[in-house]
Amino acid sequence: MCNVPTINRIYLNKNLQTYFIDELHGITSGEQLYNSLHTASPTSIRINPNKIDYGLQLPQVLWCEQGYYLPQRPKFTLDPAFHAGAYYVQEASSMFLEHIVKPLATRPLKVLDLCAAPGGKSTQLISLMQRGSLLIANEVIQSRAHILSENVIKWGKSNCVVTNNDPKDFGFLEGFFDIVVVDAPCSGEGMFRKDPQAINEWSEAHVDLCSKRQTRILHDIWDCVAPGGTLIYSTCTYNQKENEDVVAAFLQQTGAECAHIPLQQEWKVVEHEKNGAVCYRFFPHKTQGEGFCVSVIHKRDGKEFVPPRKTPKSVDISIIEQKNRLHYSNLITDESIVYERQKGVMWSFSKNYRKLLLDIYAHCRVVHAGIPLVETIGHKLNPLPGLAFASSFNQTILPKYEVDLPTALRYFKKEALTLENLPSKGWIHLTYQGISIGFVKNIGNRANNPYPAAWAIKMNLQPELMWSIVEYR
Ligand code: SAM
């Protein structure tokens, strides 16, 4: 089932070794860090509590309730539960976000995840946020924004929007967000162990370029943080130029302050303070995870959000009026609104943010918002594949059919399926180990498979490598 963990040979030139020792002086031992780069990189996942509502028989990530370590790195592509959004493969150190956000998530929050692809932090935020919250997950690179959208749709909540914008484009939401997460593009020193290729892309000039870009991003988005709100800044790099120095200069320019986060000693997370910047640092020779650094910046005052007086006219969506919504009301179990984007394609979205949705569509390149519902053709409603992943999908409306592991993978490979003893003709709802995975249309001799080609498994389905996380139940 699993690949044997590989220990990557790391070849750092002498200059880089010295650089580490200099950069980490007074924080941790650069030599010990260097030596730890020759050890195996742990594999960790975070479960989606809406889909896996039981604990796994695996060692837990100390700072994240839903995080677990796997003994080896399996072929995630060959687990149906992975495609169904039942868990996310996330680096353990970065799961520390839970420890920061949990105490803030005691009320509904408005959150912006500004540099969000492929979606590790966004899916974690969704799991932490209370009912009535909103997440805008943004990614500036278009191709990556689509991967983010897939991961967010599969996580299955109706209160998330995925946008493909530059940080500057969020000016219309001045003073709006309780939390903004900037998981910044960086020089990636913390990834050297996992991905030695990152070493070839590293240079001191790149570090300088990254620190300038990080500073620009923080300034571009600062106005969007509500007074009393929180900006969470993180990187996966070790040097101080992209961490302490970026944060300290930002505090000086804005008058903001860093917050202190309580830690447990056995986590071995290092708190380092420099010129007012408080950074929480993860080193592979101390914690079971890769390199990571995070600061929590508190905004004391600033402009409050003022909702626009007029709803923008030219938006490319139309919200279905309540009286016509009945047609779709039994598809989902929550009280979301229904809106049409392309002709006949219906989506549902959290009803608390109806007006804001129009505003976001007017100002942003929206990749998706909420839950895909159905495509209407005449009087027929064809369920969209993404509906199957939604926590609010009303699973009583279609006949259900449980498939085995190879069949579930063939569904995710977009193959036409031949399923025995199907309960009826027409649309059938497929589950694997009770987890909702999708729909097929039974036409008699075979079942047609509408799974999106862009999401489909590309590799061969090797039976000997098939597995599932549910085995750790
Ligand atoms: N938060 C993500 C997660 O947990 O899965 C990882 C984010 S990654 C460290 C940084 C992201 O910032 C990348 O997806 C990258 O495309 C994006 N990015 C690159 N340049 C950017 C810029 N100028 N402004 C905003 N985001 C940028």
Boltz pocket constraint, residues with backbone or C-beta under 6 A from the ligand:
constraints:
  - pocket:
      binder: B
      contacts: [[A, 114], [A, 115], [A, 116], [A, 117], [A, 118], [A, 119], [A, 120], [A, 121], [A, 122], [A, 139], [A, 140], [A, 141], [A, 144], [A, 165], [A, 166], [A, 167], [A, 183], [A, 184], [A, 185], [A, 186], [A, 213], [A, 217]]
      max_distance: 6.0
